[in-house]
Amino acid sequence: MFNKLKSKKSPLSLNSVSNAIKNSSSSNISPDLNPKDLQIDNLIQYGLKDHSILAVAYDPVQSLLAISTSNNEIRVIGQSTVEVVFELNSSSPIIDLRFIKGIYLVAVSATSTITIFSLYSKQILTNYSPPGSISSVTSDPGLDWIVIGLTNGSFVFYDVDRLNLSPLRVDNLQKKVLPKEKLSPVLHIEWHPRDIGVLLLTYSHCAVLYSIASGDVKQVFIYNLPKGARGFDWALNVANSGKKKLFSSPKEVVSEVVESHFHPNGLHIVTVHADNSMVFWDANSGTLLEARSIYEINLHKPGAPVQAPQHFLPIQSVRWVCGSDPELTKLLICGGDSDHPDRVYILDFGLTLKYSMTSHDKQGDFYSKPQNGQKMMAINFYQNNTGKAEFLDKIVPLPQLGCPYFNGGHNPGYILLKSNLNNIYLSVFGELMINNDNTDLGKLLLPPTIAFVHPPVTYSKVELIKRIDWYGVQSSRISTGVKAKTELLLQGGAAINENIIRSIGHNDHYRKVLVTGNEGGIVRLLDITRGEVEEQEGLIQISLKETLVANRYEDLSISSVSCAFESRDLVVGLGNGNVVLCKFGKINPSRKPLSPDYSGCPVQHANENAKIINISERIRGTFADSSTFLPMNLMALDQPDEITSLKACGIGFCAVGYKSGRLVVCDIGRGPAIIYNMESIAKLVPTASAGCYATSMEFSIMEYAQEGYSSILLIVGTNEGGNLLYFKILPQANGGFEVMLADKTMKLNYRSSEDSCIKEIIPISSKGASTVPTLDVFNKLSQGILIPGYLILASDKDIRVLKPPKQKLAHKVIEEHCCSAGVVDIGAKGVILASVLRTGFIKLSNLPALADITDYKLSKDLVKSYDLNSISKSNVLRTGDLYVRTGESEFINLALSIKDPRRKNKDTTDLLFNENSVIPPKPSVSALQWAKGASTVISVPDLNALIGGPNRKPAKHPESQMAFNISPENNQTAGYGNTYGGVERSDDGRGYKEPVRKDGTTRNFGSTGFMKSLQTGVEQMEESLNGYANSMSETMNESLESQKRSMYSSAFKSKFGF
């Protein structure tokens, strides 16, 4: 978007209306800087805009996730903070993404343009527009080809490896098998899971099984419902769009097909229809096995007609997934139930019946009555302010073991769901589900971009945390096995730490930690310090929803978070006004049933209408399996209130300000106890109205009013004309503390309107160091330590420097809106003040005089993109890093730095392609199927020759060789999986572990025992035939080569007219 920002004067006036610095004893604490020596660089962008996700793709081999957004960009995301952004010039949105051969990313736009990216060079390799509008696309992760279905019903093959179109083109197959039907686009395409020479194509009135090798239609699936069938009336109603015909109804109805899918073994298929019926077929014979919907079965058989629902929601997406054994399958369905658009329905079929031993009737019963039952996976939708109804419309399985086959559905550990509002939802799936709970993601660590939108961020801020404190917490987590008890969603890519731009105040003793609060009660702490190796333990995730009582959205919505790592405290403010007091530690969560409220929790302390409740016995969730910040106590008010300001400090105090004007101070280090509870701070300010409340707070240890010693201060800024309150926190004889009002300053700001509230309070010493309390300074208070200091106060319209409590040193009026301000260290030379203005300027001023140093103008594109309400939540760190919020869930990291002529201008981006991640061999048809002639086996080189033709051009880019290096053809001994954990190849040469077979020595008598013995004998016979066929095929390879050459030569002559 932009690399460097040029120095430029602000067009609006920033006038110093008063300056008392000349008459005071204060000295300048800012160095003399030449603006020409400074620059501001754009480092990285975090997060996504709300409702912006259009398409998602996952590569289980490289362990990467690709997301296209409404901002015309594609983001490829890997482990931790690994992320590469491809910005597109086209205004057409990307609606489909696919990873191919581990190194290519294919993007399909809404205007039928295909763009191919290299994950190695991170460049666009080519753009291609097919001869017609694209209606569907499919690919295989190990093949060079993408199959492009067109709106005229034909389909073509594009060579991703050689970047050109194949001469092979197949015309509309529905027109061939149903010549009387109107032309239909290719609605859906799927490659056979075990035979690369077969495609399943979906048209409006039929599904077609097509053999690439022979060029023939192998089977056609047409779903005709005769009059009298259970689903006839309902299908006719949908076909007629709910309108009743005045005259006689037809004798049969054809329900239009929407999509079709293979069973993972390739022997059965399911077609999904416009009337929400799902029809199961025998792929070889074309026999209809079962027609059903989510709730109804036997729709193709005579019986009582199915009643039409009042509201109709079409099935949006169907995926046929399998377990580690591909014969263990489930059918996932989203849509099809207008009453529950937030659910995914699961038909858990379990172990597939033996094809050669099971009749069609038994197979139909198998699909009508799943062995393991029918289940529902409920998804909690996010807060919806769009006014549109939300429903799930896309299912993306995330396989665990690095196998990309079976249409991406091999043993998924998680399911990623997309909705029509362009939100994404993650759900635990399969063996990872604990007690059928698919919502506990406490142990799953998400990349920051995903974490910002899942669930949406309600609070975010970047904090500077001492390195020793951060790693002290991390070492405790490691000692309790955090690595074994947490899991990264993505493990691909690698962060590049070369040419990292260091900000002007970079300090190795501090870490930059992104603190986010999300919908649903999730708090995340992520180390985003660039230039060091990112590790799994760099992310701390706290899930509160399993512990708290949540009856409303506000009960779990996080409004603010404040960290105190030195005392290992974390304070979380909720939307209902409650405050969760978290303490770092380790406990064994109780397994007792939770009560529906807090009535069984002991009250730790109470002060008027506020009380602290001990909720440690309610702690639940996988996040607590290792040492972390645990929700030990809850501070609650009798009546809900809105939190307007929240602050914790490292010496064990926290303060909470409410919209009603209430101010509560807690001692969380020695209690917890409520040591101050003021009903309304308006009572402390004579000129304030009843609507006066705290907008910012900060703790400090500094000299107050020339007393000759330092005190613990709580400074409270308000919303009305800049009224400022000083409180002292004083020790008591019993070892506790009390809060006492020390002074107040009224009408502090230039403007008195509400929008001039104090938003930043920055206490610094007379040398420029921060005076925010630390334990070291706190312990020296008894020695009479003296820390003279200043207060920097920033509001929307002015910035002021005070010497507490009321001595004014400098005051600058800002006609532009000041969004954020912060002190920046200039090494050991001193400090300056950086301000972010709404008009797109970053202003640098010296201290304490607030004299101008220079201004920097942000790019026009950035200024246009940011949201005015969001940019006010930007923050500035002492290191010189500026985090500019461009949206509720998106911000950009800028860095103030010294110009270095030796610095390389080339931008460094993270690595995506891993040359050691080998694509496992593709599963093949069983030997029994091969011996029965059910499939013509074709190899990858033969397929390439058949589709590419005899004049296929050689590759011209290095990606082709890299793709071959990790391909199954170049790694014949590899098994399923890769470096991210896969299933080992079994001795029989299959790509998956063989199912456990029962012993045939049973001595049972009667029909049951006889059938078991018979079945075992047949299985043994099949396995013997399997071994024989495999051995035979190996010895026949050489003799078949010459026959293959002649066959392909004949095929080329017939198909291409040579």
N, C-alpha and C positions, 0 to 999 in steps of 0.2 A: 504493500500500500504506500509506504514511504520509508525512507531509510534515515535521512537526516533532516532536521528542522533548521531553517535559517533564522538568524537573528533579524528581528524586524520590530519596529516600534508599533505599539498599540495605537490604533486610530482614535481611541477614546481617551479622555483625560483621566489621569490618576494623580490627583492633586494632594500634596501634603498640606493639610489645613492647619496643622499646628505642630510644632517641634520644639520641645523644651530641652533637647539634648545639650544645647550649648550652655545652658544655665545649670546643668547638673554635673555631678562628679563622675558620671558614667562614661566609660571609654568605649571606643569602637571595637567590636569583637569579630568583625568581618575583615578578611584580607582584601588587598587591592587586586581586583581581577580584571583582566582584559577580556571583554566579551568575545573578541575574535578568537580567543584560545578555547572557548567553550562550545560544546555542541550537544544536541539532544538526539539520541538514537532510538529507533523503534526496535525493541528486542524480541518480543513474542506476544502473541494474542492468546487469551484463555477464554474458554466457554463458547457458547452459541447463543444466538438470539432465540427468544421464545418462539415456539411453533414454526421452526424453520427447517426441520429435517424432512427431506423428500424421499431419499432412498438410502438403503443400508446394505452392505455386503461384508461377509466375514471370510477370512482365509485361515482355516485351522492349521495349515502347515506352517505358514509364516507367522501365524498368530497376530494378524492385523485386522483392524476394522476400518472400513471406508464409509464415509457419510457425505452425501451431497446435500447442500442447503439452498434455501431460497435466495441467498446472497450470491449465487452463481460461483460457488466455490466447492471444492471437494477436499475433505480432510481425511488423511490416512493416519490412523492413530495406533500407537503401539504401547509398550509398557511404560509405566510411570508417566513422565512428561514428554515422551517421544511423540512428535506430531509434525506432519508436513502438510502444508496447505497449497493446493493447486487453485489458482485464481483463473477464471475463464472470462474471456472477452464477450462471449455470446450472452445474450439476454434470455435464451431459451433454457428452462430448468432441466436439470439432469434427473431423469425418472427411473433409471435402472443402472446398477453397478454390478460388475462381475470381476473377480480375480481369476486369472488364467495362468497356468504353468508357473505360479509362484513369483513371477516377475512382471507380469502385465496386469494393468487395471483398465477395464473397458467400461466406458461411460456412454449411455444412450440418452440423448436429449429428447424433449417433447416434439421437436421439429425433425426427428428422424435422422439426426447426425450422430455418428459413432466416433468417439474420441478414444485413442489408445495411449495410455501413459506408461512410462517405464518406472518401476519402483526402484530400479538401480540408479539411473541417471536423474530421476525425478523431473523428467522432461516429457513433453507431448511428442510422441513418435509420429502420429499422423491423425488426420481427420478424414472421415469417409461418409459419403451420403449414398445409400443404396438406391437401386432403380425403382423407387416407389416408397410409400409410407410404411414405417415399421409398425407392426401390430404385436409382435412378440419376439423374444430373443432367448436363446438358451446356449449353454456352453458346458464343457466338461473341464474340470480343473487340470487334467493331464493332457489335453489335446490342443492342437494348434488352431482349432476352428470354432467360430461362433456361427450358429445357425440363425438366420434372420428370417422371420415370418413376415410377410407383407400383407397389406390390406386387400390385395387382389387374390389372395389365397395361395400364391406360390411362395416358395422359400429358396433362399440362396445361402451359400457358404462363404464366409470371409476368413481369409488366412491371417490370423493375428501375428503369427511368427514372421511371415514374409510381407505383410502389410499390403495385400492386394486381394481382389475378389476372385474366387474360384470360378472356372468356366461351368461348373455343375450348377444347374438350376432345375428345380422340380415344379411343375405346374400344379394348379389347384387340384388336390386329391379328392375333395368332396365333390367337385364337378365330375370327377371320373367315376366315383362309386354311386353318387346320387345326381345324375344329370338333370333331373327335373327341378332340383332345389336351386334357389338363387345363390349367387356367388357369396362366399363367406371369407372373411379374413382368417388368417391363422391366429387363433386366439391364445394358444398355449403350445409350447414344445417342450418335450423332456427326453433326454437321452436314456436309453435302456441302462439300468444300473450295472448290468453284467456283460452286455454285448454292445460294443461301440459301433456295431454296424446296423443298429436298429434305433429308430426314432418313434416316439409317440406324439402325434400331432392332433390338436383339438380344433375342430371346426364347429360351426353353429349347430349342425344337425348330426354330427357323428364324430367319433374319435377314430384315428387311423393309425395302424401299426405299419410302419414303412421300413423296408430293408434297403439300406444304402448299397450293400454289396450286390444284391440282385436287381435293384431298381424296381421292385414290385411291392404292391400292397400286400402285407402278410395277413392282416385281419382288420375288419371294420366292426365298430361297436355302435349300434344304433338303438336308442332307448325308446321303444314304442309302447305306450300304455293303452291297452284295449279298454273299451267301455266296460264297466263293471269292476275294474281293478280299484284297489283302495285309494291309490293316488291319482286316479283319473280326473275327478272333479277339481281337485286342487291344482293339478298341472294345467288343466284347461283354463281355470280361473287366472292363473299367472300368464299363460300364453295370450289370453284376451285382455290382459292388463286390468282385470277385475270387472270387465264389462260382460254382461250376459247377452248372448245372441237371441234374437227374437224367434229364429227358426230352429230347426233340429240341430243338435250338436253332432260333431263327427264321430265316427265309430272308433277312432283311435287318435291319440294326441302324441306328438313328438316334443318332449321337453328339451329346449335348447341347452346345449352343453356350454359350460363356462371354462372348465379346466379339467385335466385328467392327469393321473399320477400312477407310477409303477409301485407295486409292492417291492421292497428291497431285494427280494429274490427274483424279480422279473416275471414270475409266473402268473400273477394276478394284476389287474389294474382297477382303479376307481375313477369313474367319471362324475364330475360335479355339475349339477344342472341348475337352470334358472329358477326352478321351483324349490330349490334347496334340498333336492334329493341327491343322494350319493349312491351310485350304482356300481357294484362290484362284479367283475368279469373274469373269466378264465382267459388269459392272454393268448393261449395257444388255439383253443377251439372257438373262442368268441362267445361261450355260453354265459348267459346272465345268471349270476349266483344269488345276488341279493340287491334289492332296491330299498333304501331306507332314508330317513331324515335323522335329525338329531334325536328326536323323541319317538318317531313312528318307524315300524319295520314292515316288511312284506308289502311294500307299496305296489309291487307288480302283480300281486296275487288278488283273487276275488275276496271281497270282504266289506266290512263297514267302511264307508268313505271317510277320508281324513277331513276334519273340520279346519277350515281356513282361519288363521289368527286375525285379530282385528288390525294389527299393524304388521307390516312385512319388512324384514331386514334381510337382504340377500346374504348368502355365504360370501365372505370376503376373501378368505384364504384358507387353504387346506395343505397340510404337510404330512407325509407318511414317514415317520421316523422309526428308528430301530435302536436296540440296545447294543452292548458290546458284541452280542451274538445277533447277527442281522435277522435271524428268524424270530426274534422277540420284537414285536412291532406295536406301534401306537399310531392312531390317526388323530391329528390335531386340527381343530376347526375353530375359526373365529368368524363371527357373524352367524346369521341363520336364526337368531332369537332376538326379536325386537325388545323383549322385556328385560333382557340381560346383555346389553351390548358390551359390557365390561368383563365378559367371561370367555375363556378358552375351553372348549369341550374336548374331552379326551376319550376316544374309544380304545381301551386298553385290551388288545387282542391277545397279548401274551405270546407263547410259543406257537408258531404257525404249524398247522396240521401237515402231515406228510402228503405231498402232492400225489404221489403214485399210489397211495393207500386210501385216499379219501374221495368219496363220491361228490358230485356237484351239489347234491342236497345237503350233505354234511358241511361242505364248504360254505354254502349259503347260511346255514344255521350258525356257523362259526362267526360270520360277519354280522348277523342280526343280534347275536347274544355274545358280546365279547367275554372271553374267559375271565378276565380280571375286572370286569365291570365297566361302567361308564362313569367318568369323573368330570368335575368342573374345576377350573383353575380361575379363581376370582382375582381381578386386577383392580387396585385402588386408583381410580383416575385422579389426576391433579385438579387443583382449583381451576375451574373453568369460567373465565370472564369474557369469553368470545360471543356468547349468546347462541352458539351452535351446539347441537347435540353431538356428543363424541362416541365413536365406536372404533373397535380394533379392525384394521384392514390389512395387516401384513404380519406373517410369522417368519422369523429368522432363527432357526436353531443354531446354537453355538456348541459344536462338538468338543468333547473333552480331550480326546486322545489323538488329535492331529490327523484324523482321516477325513479327507474332503469329499468322499464319495457318498453314494446313496442320496443324491440330490441335496447334499449338505446336512443330512439328518442322521448321521451315525453317532449314536450314544451321546446326545446333547446333555451337558450338565446344566445349561441355562438356556432360556428362551428369551429372545429379544422380540418385542412386539412394537409395531408402529400403529398409530391411530390416524384417523382422517384429519385430526387437528395438527398433524405433524409433530406429535409428541412420541417419545419412546419410553418403553417400560421393560424392565428386566425382571425375570422370574426364575426362581430355582426350579429345576426340573430333574426328573429321574431319580437316580440313587442319592443325589445330594439333598433331596427334600427330607427334612426331619419332622417326623410326626405329621406328614402331609402338609407342612407349612411351606408355602412357596414364596412368602413375603419377607423372611428373615435373611437379609443380605448383609448382616453385620460383619461377616468374615470376608466378604468379597470386596476387593480394593479396585476402585474404578479410576481410569485416567481422568485428569482434571476437566477436560472438555466434556466427557460424559457425566462426570459428577456434578457439573453445573446445571445439567438439565434433567438429571435422574436422581431424586426428584428435583424440581426447579429450586434454584437458590432463592432464599428469602432474605439472606444477610451474607455479606462477604467483606472481608478486610484482610490486608496483608500486614502481619505483625513482625517486628524485629525481636527475635528471642535469642538470648545468649546461647552460644554454641554449647557451653558446658551444661546448661539446663536442658537443652533439646536432646543432647546425646545421653544425658543422665536418664531421662525418661525412656529413650530408645533402648539403652542397655538393660534396663529393668524389664522391658517388654521382650527383648531377645532371650533373657534368662528364663522367662516363663513360656518359651516356645512359640513366640508370635509367628515365626515363619511357617511353622508346621500347622498353625491354627488359622492362618489367613491365606487368601488365594488372590492372585492377580487375575483380573478378567482377561488381560492381554499380556503376552510375554514377548512379543516381537519387537524388532527394531532396536536401535541403540542410540543413545544421546551423543551428540558430537560436542566435545568440550574444547575444540580449537577455535581460535579467533574470537573468543568470548569477550565482549565489551564489558570492561569493569567500570562501574559508576564511580563518580568522583569521590564519594565517601565510602567506598567499599571497605568493609571491615571483616577480616576472617574470623573474628571472635563472635560474630552474630550470624544467625540463620534467618532467611526470609521465609516465613511460614504463612501460607494462605489458609485463612480460617473461614469456613463457610457454614452457614446454617441452612437447612433445606426443609421443604415441606415433608411432613411425616416424621419429624423429630430426629433427623440425622444431622450430626455435627462432624465435619471432616477437617483435619489439620494436615496440610500437605507442605512438605519442604520444597519450595520452588527456587531455591538458591541455584543459579546456573553456574556451570563450570566444574561441577563435581559429579562423581558417579551416582546416579539415582539408584536407590535400593528399595526393596520391598517394605522395609520398616520405616521408610520416610513418610508413610501415610498412617495417620491415626484416625480411626472411625468410631464414633460413638452413636449407638442407636438407642433412642429414648422411648420409642413407641411401645416396646414390649414391657416397659416398666411403668409408664405413666397411665393414669386413667384418662381415656380419650373418648369423649362423647360428641365432640364438635371439631370442626376443622381447626379452630383457634387453639384447641388443647394441645396440638402437636406442632403448630406452625411456629417456627423460630424467628423471633424478631430481632434479637441481638445476642452476641456472644462476647465474652471478655475473658482473656487468658491471663493467668499469673503463674508462669512456669516455675519461677523461683520457689514459690510455696506449694507448687503442684496443685493449683486450684483452677477449675474451669467453671465459669458462671454462665448459665444459659437462660435468656429471657424468652418466654413463650407468648403467643398471641393473646392468651387469656389473662395475662398479668402475673402468672406464676413464674417463679425463678427457680431453676434447678441448680443445686450446689453440688458440683462434681469434685471428687477427690481422687487423686491418682492412687491406685492400689490394685490388689488382687483378692478376689473372694471366690468361693464356690457358690454359684447361683443356686438359690433354693428351688426345689421342685414342687413345692406346695401350690395348690390352686390359688390363683389371685382373686381377691375380693373385687367387686365391681366399683368400689370407691376406696377412699383413704381412711375409712372409719377404724380399721384395725391397726393403723400405723401410729406409733407413739408420738406425741407432741414434744419436740426437743426444747422449744422455747417459744414464748408468746409475748407480744407487746402490743396492747390495744387490739386493733383489728387485723394484725399481721401475726403469723405464726410459722414456725419452722417444724416440718414434719419429717420424721425419720422414715425413709422409704427404702432402706438398704435391703429389707427382706423381700422387696418386690422386684429386685434386679433380675432380669431375664435377658435372653438373647445370646447369640454366638459371639458377639463383640466382646463379651466379658469372659471368654475362655482364657484370655491371657491378661497380663497387667495392662490397665488402661485407666482412663478417667471414668469413674463409676458414679452414677447418680445416687449419692448417699442421702441427700436431704432435699426437701422442697419447701421454699418459702411461698406461702399462699396468703392472699388477702381474702377477707370475708366476701367481698364483691369483686367481680372481674373489672380490670382496669387495663389501660393501654400503656405499655412501657415506652417512654420517650428517650430515656438515657440509661445506660448500664455501664458500670466501671468496676473492675477488680484490680487490686494491686498486690505486689509480691510480698507484702508484710502482713497479709491476712485480713484485709478489709474489702468490702464491696459496698457500693451505693447504687440505689435504684430510684430513678425518677419516673413519675407517672403523669399521664395527661390530666388527671384531676388536680395536679399540683402536689400530690403526696411525695414525700422524700423519705426513704427508708435506708438506713445504714446498718450493715451487719458485720459482726466480728466472726469471720469464718475460719480464722486460724486458731482461735482459742476456745471457740464455742462448739458449734455455731450458736450465735445469739444475736438478737435484734437489739442494737444499742441506741437506735434513734428512729423515731417514727413520727414525722411531722405531717399533720393532716393536709396542710396546704402551705407552700412556701410563700404564697401571696400575703399571708399574715405577717411575714417577716419584712415585707417591702411595703411601706405606707402608700406609695404611689402606684402599686401594681393592682391590676384588676383581679377578679376571681378566677380568670382563665390563665393566670401565670403558671408556668410549669418549667421544669428543667429540660434543657435541650442538649447540654454537654456538661461533662463532669471530669475532673482529674484530681488525683492525689499527688501530693508533693511534700518533700521535706526541704524546707528552706527557712531563712530568717524572715520573720514577719514583723513589719513596722519598727525596724531598728531596735528590736528587743535585745540583741546581743547574743542570741542563741537560736537554734533552729527548732521548728515544730512540725508536727504532722498536720498538713492542711488538706482539706477537701474544698476545692473551688468549684462552684456550681454556676454555670451560665444559664440564662433563661431566655424565653421567647419574646419578652416585652421590652423593647427598647434597650436591650442589653443590660438588664439588671444583673449584677454579679454578687454572689454570696460567698463569704469565707467562713468555713467551719474549722475549728481546731479539734483534733482527736487527742484527748488527754488521758493519761494513765490514772487508775484508781488504786486505792490501798489494797483492795482484794485481788489485784492482778488483772482486773478487767479494764475496759476503756469506756469513756463517755464522749459524746459529741456535743460541742458548745458553739453557738453562733459567735463568730469573732467580729465581723463587720459586714457591711454591704455597700455597694456602689450603685447608684441609681442613674438611669438614663445615660448609660455609658456610651452608646453608639451615636453616630451622626444621625441615623434615622431612628425613629421611634415606632415604626410600623412593625407588624408581626414578622414580616419576612426578613427583618434585620436581626434575627435571633443569633446569639453566640453559638457557633457550630464547632469551633476549635479552641481548646485551651492548651497552650504549650508552655509548661514551666521549665525554665533553663537557669543555670547559674550565671554569675557575672562573667564567667569564662566561656559560656556557651554550652556547657555540658548539660545533659538532661538531669532534672531533679526529681523525676518520678521515683518513688521510694524503692530502695533495695534493702535486703536483710542486713547487708554490711553497714550501710549508713544508719539504719534503724537501731542496730546494736550500739552505735556510737552516740546516740542521743543523750544517754546518761552522762557522757563525758563533756557535754556542752558544745558539741560540734557546731561551727558557724558556717552556713552556706548562704551568702547573699545571692539574690537572684532576681529574675525578671519574669513577668507573665506576658506572653504573646496571645492576644485574643483576636480571633478572626470571625467576622460575620459576613452576611451576604454583601454588605455595602461598605465595610471599612475594616481596617486592621489597626490594632492599637498595641503599644508596648507600655506596660505598667511596671512600677516597682511596688510590690504589695505593701499596703492594700490599695492606695489611691494615687500614688505619685505618677503622673503621666510623663512618659519619656518621648513618645512619638505617636502620631496618629495620621493615617492615610485614608482618605476617602476614595472608594472605588466605584465609579459610575457603572462599570460592568459588574456582572454578578460573579462574586468570588465563590467558587465551588469548594475549594479545599486549600489548605496551606500547611506547610511543614518546614521545620528547620533541617538544613542539609549541612553535614560536616564537610569541610574542605581540608581533609587530612588533619595535620597538626596546626594548620594556619589559622583556623577559626571556623565560623559558621555563617551561613546566609539563610535567607528566607525564600522559599519557592512557593508560588501561588498559582493555582489552576483556575483560569477564568472561563466563564461560560461561552464567551465569544471565540474561544479557540486559542487564546494566548496563554503562555506560561511565563510568569513574571518573576524575575529574580531581584531581591532587595537586600541591602545590607542591614546589619543589626548593631545597635538598637535603633538607629536613626530612620530606618525604612527608606533610605535613599535608593533610587533606581539604579540597577546594574545593567540589565538588558531585558528584552522581551523576545520570546520565540513564538512563532505562529505555527499552529498545527495545520496539516494539509487540509484542503477543502473537502476531500473525500471523507476524511475522518470526522470533520466537523459536521458534515451532512448526515453521517451515519449515526452519530451518538444521540441518545435520548436525553433531553434537558433535565428530566427528573433524576435520571441515573447518574449523570456526570457529577451531580452534587455529592455523590457518595464516593468520589475518588479520594485517594489518600497518598500522601507524600512521606517517604521514609528518610531517615537521617543519612542513609547511604547515597542518596541522590536518585533513587528509583522512584518513579512516579507511576502509579497504577490508576489509569484513567478509565472510568466506567463508561462504556458506550451503550450499555443496555442492562437490564435487570440481571442477566446471567452471562455477561460478556464484558471483558475489560482488556486493555492493552498496557503492556509494561514498557514505559519509556525510561531512558537513563540519561541523566546529565553527566557528561564526561569531558575530559580534556582531549583536545584534538591531538592526534598522533600521526604525523606524516608517514610513519612506518607501518601503520595499520593497513591490513589488506581490506580492500573495499568489497571483496567477494563475500556474499552472504553464505554462511555455513548452515546447512540443514541437517537434520537427524538422518541416520541411516535407516533404511526400511528393509532392503533385500538382504536376506541371510543365505549365503551360498552353501551353508551346511545343513539347511533344512530340506531334506530330500522328500519328494512326493512319493508316497508308498505305491506299490503295485495296485492296479485296478482289480477289483474282484471279477472273477470270470464265471461263466455258466458252469453248472455242475457237470461232471462226466456223464451222469445218467441222461441229462438233457442232450448233451452232445451226441451220445451213442444213439439216442432215439431220433436224432435228426431234427430236434426242436430248434436248433440255431446253427447258422453257418458262422463258425468262429473266424474272426478276422483280426489281424494284428494291427498295431498302430502304424508301422511303416506302410502296410498294405492300404490302410484307410487313407493315409496321406497321399499315396500314389493315386488312389481311386478318385478322391475329391479334388486334389490339386492338378491332376492331369499330367501328361508326359512332359510338359514344358514348364513345370513349376520352377520358378526362379529361386536361386540361392538367397539366403538371408544376407543383408547388408549392414546389420548392426550387431554389436557385441551381445545384446540381450538374448539373441537366438542361441548362442553357444552356452551362455549361462543357464538358460532354461533347459537345454539338453543335459547339462551337467547334473541337475537335480531331478531330472525326469526319471520315471520308473524304467525306461528303456536303457538308461545308462547305469542303473543301480539294480541289477537283477536280483541281488541277494537281500535287498531291503525288505522289511515287512511293514505292516501298518504302523503309522505313527512317525514321530520325528524327535528332534531334540527336546520338544516340549512334553514328552511323555506319550508313548503309544503302546499298542498291544504288540507283543513280540510275535514274530512269525512262527506259527506252529510247525511241527515236524512234517505234516502232510502237505505243506506248501501253500495252504490257504492264507488269506490275508487276515483272518480273524480266528479266534480260538474256537475250536470245534465244540459243539454242545455236548454235554455229558450224556452218554447213552446208558440205559439200564442193562444190567447183567441178564443174559439169556438163560441162566441156570435155575430160574424159579421153578418150584415144584407145585405151583398152584394147579388145581384140577378144575374142570368145568369150562364154560365158554370163555370166561375172563382170562383164565390162565392159558387156554389154548390160543386166544387171540394175541396175548402178550408174546407167547413163544413164536407164533407165526410172524408177528410184526418184527420181532428181533431178528428172525431168520432173514426176512426180506431186507432189513437194514444192513445186515452183514453182507448179503448178496450185492446190495447197491454199493457198499463201500469197497467190496472186492472189484466190482466192475469199474468203480472210480479209479482204483489203483492201476488196473489193467489198461484202462483207456488213457490215463496220463502217461504210462510207460510207452504205450503204442504210439501216442501222438508225438513223443520225443523222437522215436526212431523213424517216423515218417516225414519229419520236417524237410530233410534234404530232398527226398523224392518228390515232395509237393512243390518245391520252389519253382521248378520248371513249369509245372502245371499252372501255378499262380501267375507266372509271367504271361503265359499265353491267354489265361482268363482275363487279366487286366487289359491286355492288348485288345482283346475282343470287346471288352466293356468300353474302352475308350472310343473304339471305332463306332460302336452303336450309340453311345451317349452323346458324344461330341461331334459326330458326323465326319470323322476322319476316314 
